[in-house]
Amino acid sequence: MDVKAVEFAIAAQDVRKSYAGASEGAGLNGFDLQVPAGTVCGLLGPNGAGKTTAIRILSTLLRLDSGRASVAGFDVQAQPRQVRERIGLVGQYAAVDEILTGRQNLVMFARLSHFSSAEAKRRADELLERFSLADTGGKPVGKYSGGMRRRLDLAASMIVTPPVLFVDEPTTGLDPSGRREVWTAIRDLVGSGTTVLLTTQYLEEADRLADRISMLAAGRVVTEGTPEELKSAIGGDWLDIVLADAADVAATEAVAVRIASGEVHTDAEARRVSVPVDERTRALVAMATALGDAGIEPVDITLRRPTLDEVFLHLTGDQAAPGDRTGPPPGDGDPVANRPATAGSGLNTEVRA
């Protein structure tokens, strides 16, 4: 079945998965998801929210307890072989051999995917060029930067050009330059028609890459929408007021409460007061006037859109926000989360929490 003929390249309905001995809420507890073909869906949530469990179930590495899920139009339980033939999977850690060169790694993966020797070499060269690794394809991977390794990992997942690609926290541990390299590679994949399900704890990453975002908490989607829709959901814009004197923070809070459309957030250490507002221009003028009347002269007043961090905290209360490394152990409570993947064609890496 051609994925283009399928309305949703990835779909899940009331999927549940629990682990013996795991903390309450671990795994999935009524997980729903619909990802149109040719788009990027960002799956966000703190450690233990269920992101990796969802990826493992959708990629046929883990059986669900109940519910239904399909990928490229095929049921993950009843038709796992057909699903595996149509997916690629990039885990959190690069699954390439550091002794081999980049080109040798890709040739090896191509041969494992039943390419002839000549076809494997040709495909490796194509992918090195596509992922801007042609100049370094002859170097051992041990000499690659983090961003180069992740791009090579993405290239390996595209040996057979899968219609659907699962990418589990692709930039964990990378510096800003490496993250940008990986973002560019993912955008290029989507531009060629691949559907991407991206799990991440970095809200900026989802904001940059995802067409739609699904936020997970305790094993279920608590909200979804485009980045802009989610930001608008918590009420308009924000004013950030940065103060020169820490002694002015309390007085600024008192002024802000009269103008705010919601709860005022204060970062005393940064001497910053953040104020949600409905009417951006009028609120900016009112705030500047009120601060002047109170004898407070801020270093800066900035009008901005809300961030995805604020959306997540608004929706989940005091749960750990994405990027906060506290919470349940890696693997969403999965006792086998660190074992190598054993699924068939299309899977060339490990899934780790």
MARTORMI-372662 format. One record per residue (C-alpha): x, y, z; residue in three letters. Coordinates in steps of 0.25 Angstrom, whole numbers, padded with zeros to 4 digits, always signed. Each point is the difference from the previous one (the first is absolute). Example, Ala and Ser with C-alpha at 12.3 -4.5 7.8 and 13.67 -1.06 7.14 Angstrom:
+0049-0018+0031ala +0006+0014-0002ser 
REM end
This chain:
+0000+0000+0000met +0006+0014-0004asp +0001+0009+0012val -0005+0011-0009lys -0014-0007-0001ala -0001+0000+0015val -0006+0012+0007glu +0008-0001+0012phe +0014-0006-0001ala +0000-0003+0015ile -0012-0002+0008ala -0003-0005+0014ala -0013-0002+0008gln -0001-0002+0015asp +0013-0007+0000val +0004-0005+0014arg +0013-0007+0005lys +0004-0002+0015ser +0012-0006+0006tyr +0000-0009+0012ala +0006+0007+0012gly +0001+0014-0007ala -0005+0012+0007ser -0014+0005-0002glu -0002+0007-0013gly +0012-0007-0007ala -0002-0005-0014gly -0012+0004-0008leu -0014+0002+0005asn -0010+0003-0011gly +0010+0006-0011phe -0006+0006-0012asp +0007+0005-0012leu -0002+0004-0015gln +0011+0004-0009val -0003+0004-0014pro +0010-0005-0011ala +0011+0009-0004gly +0000+0008+0014thr +0009+0000+0012val -0007-0003+0013cys +0007+0004+0013gly -0003-0009+0012leu +0003+0008+0013leu +0001-0003+0014gly +0009-0002+0012pro +0007-0013+0004asn -0010-0011+0003gly -0011+0007-0008ala +0000-0012-0010gly +0007+0005-0012lys +0010-0011-0002thr -0011-0010+0003thr -0009+0006-0011ala +0012-0001-0010ile +0003-0015+0004arg -0015-0004-0002ile -0001+0008-0014leu +0013-0006-0005ser -0005-0015+0004thr +0011-0001+0011leu -0010-0001+0011leu -0014-0006+0001arg -0011+0009+0005leu -0010-0005+0010asp -0012+0005-0006ser -0005+0010-0010gly +0004+0001-0015arg +0012+0007-0008ala +0003+0000-0014ser +0012+0005-0008val +0000+0002-0016ala -0014-0006+0001gly +0004-0013+0006phe -0004-0005+0014asp +0013-0001+0009val -0005-0012+0007gln -0006-0008-0011ala +0009+0004-0011gln +0014+0003+0006pro +0008-0005-0012arg -0007+0010-0009gln +0002+0011+0010val +0015-0003+0001arg +0002+0001-0015glu -0006+0014+0000arg +0008+0007+0012ile +0013+0005+0004gly +0004+0002+0014leu +0011+0009+0007val +0002-0003+0015gly +0005+0010+0010gln +0015-0005-0002tyr +0007-0001-0013ala +0001-0015-0005ala +0012+0001-0009val +0013-0007+0001asp +0011+0010+0004glu +0011-0008-0006ile -0006+0000-0014leu -0001+0012-0009thr -0013+0007-0002gly -0001-0006-0014arg +0004-0014+0005gln -0011+0001+0010asn -0011+0004-0011leu +0005-0011-0009val -0001-0010+0012met -0014+0004+0003phe -0004-0001-0015ala +0006-0014-0001arg -0009-0004+0012leu -0012+0006-0007ser +0003-0010-0012his +0007+0010-0010phe +0010-0005-0009ser +0015+0004+0002ser -0001+0010-0011ala -0014+0005+0004glu +0005+0002+0014ala +0012+0008-0004lys -0009+0009-0009arg -0010+0002+0011arg +0010+0003+0011ala +0006+0011-0009asp -0014+0006-0003glu -0003+0001+0015leu +0014+0006+0004leu -0003+0011-0011glu -0014+0002+0005arg +0004+0001+0015phe +0012+0009-0003ser +0010-0011+0004leu +0007-0002-0014ala +0012+0007+0005asp +0002-0008+0012thr -0006-0014-0005gly +0014-0006+0000gly +0003+0004+0014lys -0002-0010+0012pro -0013+0004+0007val +0008+0001+0013gly +0005+0013-0005lys -0013+0005-0003tyr -0007+0011+0008ser -0013-0003+0008gly -0008+0007-0011gly +0007-0007-0011met -0003-0014+0007arg -0015+0003+0001arg +0000+0004-0015arg +0006-0013-0003leu -0010-0007+0009asp -0011+0007-0008leu +0006-0004-0013ala +0001-0014+0004ala -0015+0000+0004ser -0002+0005-0015met +0007-0012-0007ile -0014-0005-0005val -0007+0014+0000thr -0011-0004+0010pro -0013+0007-0001pro +0000+0002+0015val +0011+0003+0009leu +0000+0000+0015phe +0011+0009+0006val +0001-0002+0016asp +0007+0012+0006glu +0010+0003-0011pro +0008+0011+0006thr +0002-0004+0014thr +0014+0003+0004gly +0003+0009-0012leu +0006+0014+0000asp -0009+0011-0007pro +0008-0002-0013ser -0002-0015+0000gly -0015+0002+0003arg -0002+0010-0012arg +0007-0011-0009glu -0010-0010+0004val -0011+0009-0002trp +0004+0003-0014thr +0001-0015-0003ala -0014-0002+0005ile -0006+0011-0007arg +0006-0006-0013asp -0006-0013+0003leu -0014+0006+0001val +0002+0008-0012gly +0002-0013-0008ser -0013-0006+0005gly +0003-0007+0013thr -0009+0000+0012thr +0008+0003+0013val -0005-0003+0014leu +0010+0007+0009leu +0001-0002+0015thr +0008+0011+0007thr +0001+0007+0014gln +0005+0013-0007tyr -0012+0009-0003leu +0008+0009-0009glu +0003-0013-0008glu -0015-0003-0002ala -0003+0015-0003asp +0010+0000-0011arg -0003-0013-0006leu -0014-0005+0002ala -0012+0003-0008asp -0009-0005+0012arg +0004-0003+0014ile -0006-0010+0010ser +0003+0002+0014met +0000-0012+0009leu -0002-0001+0015ala -0001-0013+0008ala -0001-0008-0012gly -0011+0008-0008arg -0001+0012-0009val -0005+0012+0008val +0000+0009-0012thr +0004+0001-0015glu +0000+0011-0011gly +0010+0008-0008thr +0011+0007+0008pro -0008+0013-0002glu -0013-0006+0004glu +0006-0005+0013leu +0006+0013+0004lys -0013+0008-0003ser -0007-0010+0009ala +0005+0006+0013ile -0004+0014-0004gly +0007+0010-0009gly +0013+0006+0002asp +0010+0002+0012trp +0008+0012+0005leu +0014-0002+0005asp +0004+0011+0010ile +0015-0001+0003val +0004+0009+0012leu +0014+0006+0004ala -0003-0001+0015asp -0005-0012+0007ala -0007+0008+0010ala -0010+0005-0011asp -0005-0015-0003val -0011+0000+0011ala -0005+0014-0004ala +0000-0004-0015thr -0008-0013+0004glu -0010+0009+0006ala -0002+0009-0012val +0000-0012-0009ala -0011-0007+0007val -0009+0012-0004arg +0003-0002-0014ile +0002-0015-0002ala -0011-0009-0006ser +0005-0012+0008gly +0011-0004+0010glu +0012+0008+0000val +0013-0007+0000his +0013+0005+0007thr +0014-0004-0001asp +0007+0007+0012ala +0014-0004-0003glu -0001+0005-0015ala -0008+0012+0006arg -0011-0003-0011arg -0015+0001+0001val -0008-0006-0011ser -0015+0004-0002val -0010-0006-0008pro -0009+0010-0008val -0011+0000-0010asp +0001+0013-0007glu +0015+0001-0003arg +0002+0015-0004thr -0010+0006+0010arg +0006-0009+0011ala +0015+0004-0004leu -0004+0015+0002val -0008-0003+0012ala +0012-0007+0007met +0010+0010-0004ala -0009+0012+0005thr -0003-0008+0013ala +0015-0003+0003leu +0003+0015-0003gly -0010+0004+0010asp +0006-0009+0010ala +0013+0005-0002gly +0006-0013-0006ile +0009+0001-0012glu +0002-0014-0006pro +0012-0004-0008val -0009-0006-0011asp -0015-0003-0003ile -0002-0010-0011thr -0013-0004-0006leu +0000-0015-0005arg -0008-0012-0003arg -0001-0011+0011pro +0010-0011-0001thr -0003-0015+0000leu +0006-0001+0013asp -0011+0009+0006glu -0011-0008-0008val +0005-0013+0006phe +0001+0005+0014leu -0014+0006-0001his -0006-0013-0005leu +0007-0009+0010thr +0002+0008+0012gly +0012-0004+0009asp +0004-0012-0009gln +0014+0001-0005ala +0001+0008-0012ala +0008-0006-0013pro +0014+0002+0002gly -0001-0002+0015asp +0008-0013+0002arg -0006-0003+0013thr -0011-0011+0001gly -0002-0014-0003pro +0012-0008-0005pro +0003+0000-0015pro -0009-0010-0008gly -0014+0005+0005asp +0001-0012+0010gly +0003-0010-0011asp +0009-0011+0006pro +0006-0004-0013val +0002+0014-0006ala +0015-0001-0001asn +0000-0013-0008arg +0003+0000-0014pro -0011+0001-0011ala -0003-0014-0006thr -0010+0004-0010ala +0001-0003-0015gly +0004+0009-0012ser -0001+0015+0001gly +0006+0000+0014leu +0014+0002+0002asn +0003+0005+0014thr -0004-0001+0014glu -0011+0006+0008val +0004+0006+0013arg -0007+0008+0010ala 
REM end
